[in-house]
Amino acid sequence: MKKVALIMAGGLGARFWPRSSERHPKQFIHLLGEGTMIQNTVARLAPLFDYEDIYIVAPESYSKMIRQQLPAIPRKNLILEPFGRNTAPCLALSALTLNQKFDGDTIMTVMPSDHIVHNVREFHLNIETSQQAAADLGGIIALGVKPTRPETGFGYVQVSENPNDVGELYSDGVRKVLTFAEKPDIATANRFCAAGDFLWNTGIFSSTIDTAHSALHSCLPDHTPLFNLIRQNFGKENYKQILHDMYQQMRSISIDYGIMEQANNVYVVEGTFGWSDVGSWDELYRLSMKDAKNNVIEGDVIAINTMNCFVSSSEKLIGLVGVEDLIVIDSEHAIVICKRGEAQNVKQLVDYMRRKQINLHL
């Protein structure tokens, strides 16, 4: 059973502005760990996959950064989009490309490039379970983890506890998916946690190439003729132009909305590893070591009578006096200051600058 890994590296990471920008997004910066987010993702996969079997899909504009940060990944393993169209078109292009090299029963393990994983050995075991389940059940096998708190920044998946849904795989933590739920409000998140049959959706999954093709065709039929044209022009002189033209006609839609919520052959492995999508400065503060005053201080910072703050300086001295519960982050061109608990809304600043075409700081 051939197995390959596919890392999706096309996000913009707008909630991590000003450190994350369109020219240098979240997956290519240091947040936690020794390397950048994408370097750490590849390092986690290295015990399971040869570098020859790790593929990265991203917009063409990111190709130089990928080659610089991941020299061990063969250049031919970069699947380049003309521009981003969210994760469902990204998956479709990747499945088409991989099918030029591998049989349809090849298992793809697909994951984002910018998440944090703890208990890596357990992570590996859960991936191997998802791969076996993808082969045995002919479905899409997601990885979920049990919620440790009522989190409003993560998606959720509700599972069935009926052993008949998955047979012998039940004892390995495989469950049939009942429904997916997008990021809830706090009251709904509390209900999900109390119910006991909801997991956090990590965005990681395994399936065969054929299963991915079938799901894309049945769930996104309007995209099928576009990708048929792409398939017909692989290797031809006009391929890049065809790819660009077809991408312009596609809807921007995620795998969760476009496929997972519609397909009837989706299962989940109840993961036993620690996980976070590190979706905002608030989440990074939660994950980071604090000092005696519950501050996270990075770089050239003077903090007097300051508590419960996340302050990170990369370019200039930052001084704080008599404040609490703030996030203060600088970069070469900008600084963001927000109240802790409001960091999800940093994206609104980026959206505002795009509308006003303040492009220097994006």
N, C-alpha and C positions, 0 to 999 in steps of 0.2 A: 504494500500500500504506500504509494508515493505521497509525501507530505511536504507542503511549502508554507511559508509564512508570508503574509501580505500586511505591510504597515501603511496605514493611511496617514499621509503627512501634509494634508492640504488646508488645515485650519488657519485662521487668522489670530486667534487668541486675543480678541479685542478687550476682554475683561482684565487683561494684564498690561494694558496701556499704562504708562508710556514705555515700559521696557519691551513689550511685545508690539511690533509694528508691522505694517504690510510688507516692509522690506526685510524684516527680521522677526518673524512670528514666534510665538510661544515655544513651539517644538524645537527651535534652534537656540534657545537661551538656557542659562543655568538657573534653576529654581531650587531643586533639592538633589542631593547626591553629588557624585564626583563629576559627571559629565553633563552635557545638555540633555534635555528631555528625550530627544530621539536617539542620542548615543546610549542613554541608559536603557531605552526600550530594546535596542538591538543587543546590548550586552545581556539582558535577561533571556533573550531568545537563543543566544549562542550555544548553550548546552543542549538545546533540542534540535537545532537546525544548523547545517553547514551554511556558511555565508553564501554559497552558490544557490541555496534554496530560500534565501530571504529576499523578498521583493519589496520595493517602495513605490507607492503611487502618490504623485504630487503634481501641482501645476509646474509647467516648464520653467517658470521664473525662479523656482526653488532649486533647480537642478545643481547649480554651482555650489550652494550651501550644503546640499546633500553629499556631493562628491568631496567637499572639503572636510566635513565632519565625519563621514563614514567611508574612508578610503578602502576598507576591506570589502565593501559591497561592490560586486562587479557592476560596471557602468551599464551593461546590458540588462541588469535587473531593475533599472529605473523605468517605471511606466509613467510617461509624462502626458498630462492633460494640457490642452492649450490654455485653459483657465479653469478656476474652480466652479463646479456646479453641484456642490454638496456631495454626500457620501454614496447615494444610490447610483448616479452615473459613474462615479469613481469606481465602485464595485463592478459595474457592468463592463467598463473598459478593461479592468484588470482581469476579470474572468475570461473575456475574449482573448486578451493577450496571452494569458497563461495557457489557454486551450490551443494556441499555436505550437506550444512546446510540450504539453503534457496531455495524457488521456483524460477523459471526462470524469473518471473515478478518482482522480487525484484529490486529496484533501487539502483545502485552503484553510489556514487559521488566520483570521483577519482581526486586526486590532488598531486602535488609535496610536499615535506616536508620542502622546504627551500626558500619559497617566503615571501614577505612582503605584508600585506594587511592593508589598512586604510579604515575608514568608515565601520566598521565591521557589523553594522546593515544592511547597504545596501548590503553588501556581503551575509549576511544570506538570505535576500529577493531574491537576484539573484539566489542563490543556490536553493531555494524553487521553483522558476520559472523554472529552468532547470530540476528539478525533475518532476514537473507536465508535462512539455513539453516532457520529455523522455517517460512518460506513455501515453500521448495523441497522440504523433506523431510516436512512435515506432522507434525513431532515436537516434543518438548520439548528445547530446546537450552540446556544448562547452560554456565556458564563455569568452567573449572578453571585452576589455575596450577601450574607445576612445583614440587615441594617443594624447599626450600633447606636443610632439616634434618629429622631425624626428630621431628616435632612430634606430641605426644599430645593436644593441645587442639583439633585440627582434624579434620573428616571428610575422607575420601578417596574418589576415584572411579577405578576401573580401566577402561582404554580398550583398544579393539581397534586394531591397526595395519593392518588389512586395507583397502586403498583401495576395494575393491568395495562396502564398506558405505555409502559416502557420495558416490561418484562424483567429480565435479570439485571438490567442496567439500573434498576431502582436502588439496589444496595450500593451502587457507586455514586449515588447522589443525583442521578438524572431524573428530571421531572418534565411532564408535559406542561407547556405554557398555556394559561387560560387567557391572560390579557396583558398588554403593555400599558403603562401609565406614564405620561410625561411629568415633568417637574411639578409637584403638587404645592398647594399652600400648606401652612403649618398644621392646620386642623386635619387636613386630609393625610398629611405625612404621619401624624400621630395615630390616625385610624389604621393606616397601612402597617405601622410597627406593632400595634396592638393585635391586629388580625393574625399575625404569625405566618401567613402564607405569601408574603411579599418579599422580594429580594431587590437589592439595588441592581440595576442593569449596567454592567461594566462596558458595554459596547464591543466586547470581544466575542467572537463566535467562530465555529468551524462548520464547513459544509464541503461536499464535493463540488467540483466545477460544474458538473451537470445539474446538480440541485440548485446552485446559484443561478444558472441560466434559466431553468424552469421557473423559479420564483420571480425573476426579473420579467420574463415574458408574460406570466399570468397576472402579476400585480401592476406592471407598468406597460401595458400593451401599446400605448402611444409612443413609447421609446423604441419598441422592437424594430420598426423599419429603419430608424436612424442607426441603430447598432448593426443591423444587417448590412447597411452600406459601408460602415466602418470595417466590418469583417471582410467584405468583398474586396476592399482596397488595401488590406495589409500588404506591406512590402512594395507597393506601387509608388511611382514617382509622385503622384498627387495625393498620397496618404495624408500628409500634414494638413493640406488644404481641406480635404474631405472631413477630417477629424474636427477641424476648427468650425467648419460650416454646420456639421451635425450638432456639435456642442452648443452652438448659438440657438438651436431650435429646441433644446432640452429644457424641461422644467428643473429648477433647483429644488431637490427633494432629498430627504435623508433616508438612510436604510430603515430606521425605525418606522417613520411614517409610511414610506413607500412599500416596504416589504414585510417587516416583522409584524406590524399590526394587522396585516391582511392575510398572510400565508397561514395555512392550517397544519403545517408540518414543522412547527417551531418547538424546540425543547430547551431545557436549561440544565446546566450542571450547577448544583449548589456549591459554590466555591468555598474553600477553607483558607483562603489567603487574605491578607489585608490589602485594601484598594482605595484609591481616590482618583477622581479625574482632575483634581487640582484646578477647579474651574474659576477661581477668583483669588484675590489677595486675602480675603477672609479665610478661605480654605488653607492657603499657604501658612497664614498665621497659626491656624489650629494645629497644623502638622509640625510646626517649627519649635525648637527648644526655646523656653522663656527664661528670663533672668528673675531675680528675686522680686522685682516689681511687675512681673508678668508682661514685660516688654520683650519684643524681638528687635534687636538693634543690629544693623548691618552697615559697615562702612564708616565714614567720617561723620559721626553723630555725637552731639552733646545733648543729653536729656536730663533736665533738672525738675524734680517734683513731677515726674511724668510716670503714668501707670497705664497698663493694658494697651500699649500701642505697638504697632508694627512700623518701624522706620528703617528705610533702606536707602543709603546714599551710594551712588556709583560715580558721581561727577563733582559734587560740591559739598561743603560742610553744611549740615542741617542742624539747627539748634531748636530745642523745644523747652518751654518753661510752663509748668503748671497745667498740663493738659492730660486728658484721659481718653481712651477709646478712639484713637485716631489711627488711620493708615496714611503714611507719608512716603511716597516713592518718587525718586527723581530719575532722569535720564539726561542724555546730552542736550536735548532740545526742550524738555518739558518736565513739569512736576505735577503729581496728582495728590490731592489731600481729600480724604473722605472719612466719614464716621465708620467705625467698625460696625459690620452688619449691613452696610450699604454698598459693599464692593461689587456685588453683582451689577450694580447700576453704572459702573465705570464705562460699560459699553455704550451708554447713552451719550457720553462725551465724544466717543469715536463716531457714533452716528451723526451727532451734531456737526462735527468737523467735516464729515463727508458731504453733508447737505450744503454747508457753507463753503465747500471746496478749500478748506484750510489744509492743503495737502502736505505742506512742509513737515508737519508734525505727525503724519500718518505713516 
